[in-house]
Amino acid sequence: MAKEITPRSEDYSQWYNNLVVKADLAENSAVRGCMVIKPYGYAIWEKMQAQLDRMFKDTGHSNAYFPLFIPKSFFSREAAHVEGFAKECAVVTHYRLKNDPNGKGVVVDEDAKLEEELIVRPTSETIIWNTYKGWIQSYRDLPLLINQWANVVRWEMRTRLFLRTAEFLWQEGHTAHATREEAVEETEKIINLYADFAENYMAMPVLKGVKSENERFAGAVETYAIEALMQDGKALQAGTSHFLGQNFAKAFDVKFLDRSGKLEYVWATSWGVSTRLMGALIMAHSDDNGLVLPPKLAPLQVIIVPIYRKKEELDQISTVAEELMTMLKKAGISVKYDDRDTHKPGWKFAEYEMKGVPVRIAIGPRDLANGTAEVARRDTLEKNTLPLEGLAEKIPPLLEEIQQQIYRKALRFRDASIYTVDSYEAFREAIEKGGFVLAHWDGTTETEMKIKEETKATIRIIPTESDPEPGKCIVTGKPSPRRVVFARAY
């Protein structure tokens, strides 16, 4: 199977495309720019979704659902928002089809034109804030902490499975607060939650900070983001949290009576991550043999494969395997026993290696005679012979070690790919290597765009956690309060 994957060193983009298909994660659909997420790929997304959902609820958020269709007029109420999304919107203009009079299938019924066009949801700020107007009257209704799991459509011309598709799955949080301070605290809380998820579940180290004005979410006052580094040296935005100020409250006239009886506009946030995290998970850890999945997000954490020639041998192995499975399941581990007689053990080994199953246990007649089993790790491809007695107790700490080792490897790569430069010439050289480049910038959009046009590098984040280090812009020589993080990105 691995022979059907282009090596990363030859063509990273093709390696990624090959892997998504060969690992049975997703495929292109009959709808241009849209994908079909296959069962194994969706199982990984479900693990992500379940964990994030728990984290949202643990921080006081509730799930709701809002319409897929948004009246066009709603987008006109917040100028920056409509400008930011206008070129990506899919528009519904009619509500009925009819048989073609010429007998060529069906056509749009020209008499069924909508009075007002509907926009297929690219994001839900407008429809949600129109709804919040009826939900919020006083300070007693705040804070309002709502999350939505949904699909969105942003009309993309150049697509890549998981990373950029016309339709994708995501969650979007939309919260309302009585004060600016509460809204900013919420924004920061969520970006920290995303970073926690990325590092402790995806095993993917991230940098946190705010976006430049040019890279900010349309309609936001401030956008916080986490940025991860892929194995080809490109950055990937893995999550964003937006402080919206009172922009949407004013656009949709959402006011509340405060404790003093004064009528005020509420303060807002929105935040989200999407199936793009699937692409990040693949590119951050996988190798030329297939997927490498952190155990916490692997749909199947342990696979047991029997090696036998006779039915009597299989029966004996099955008895031991089923006892082992029972103990592992009691420990909360997802495990499968693959006793299919349609494929040989070697084929099964390759299949589960391709799918990134963290631990493989192989048991044959000789193992039974010796009271042992072969245990293989997917992350390092190491194999060890371990006693069957007590094996179930050894698997949970092994899975935790694999989780940590995957993170440590990604962290070493990320830290070795951070460059600090003080001149434009050094900047150009560092960008060509790939990775994060820390450099001074004068804070202007003009300089930011010049760098982007000349090097294809963008400002990924302005760090908020490190101490400022004043200096001079690498392009203009003007004063700069701190270094910002540049990279070429997906």
ABEGO torsion letter per residue (X at the ends): XAAABBBAAABAAAAAAAAAAAAGABBBBABBGBBBBBAAAAAAAAAAAAAAAAAAAAAGBBBBBBBABBBAAAAAABAAAAAAAAAABBBBABABBBBBAAGBEBBBBAAABBABBBBBBABAAAAAAAAAAAABABAAAOBBBBBBBBBBBBBBABBBBGABBABBBBBBBBBBBABAAAAAAAAAAAAAAAAAAAAAAAGBBBBBEBBBAAABBBGBABBBBBBBBBAAGBBBBAEBBBBAEAAAAAAAGBBBBBAAGBBBBBBBBBBBBBAAAAAAAAAAABBAAEBBBBAAABABABBBBBBBABAAAAAAAAAAAAAAAAAAAAAGBBBBBBABAABBAAAAAAAAAAAGBABBBBBBAAAAAAGBBBBBBAAAGBBBBBBABGAAAAAAAAAAAAAAAAAAAAAAAAAAABBBBABAAAAAAAAAAEEBBBBBBAGBAAAAAAAAAAAGBBBABBBAABBBBBBBBAAAGBBBABBBBBBBBX
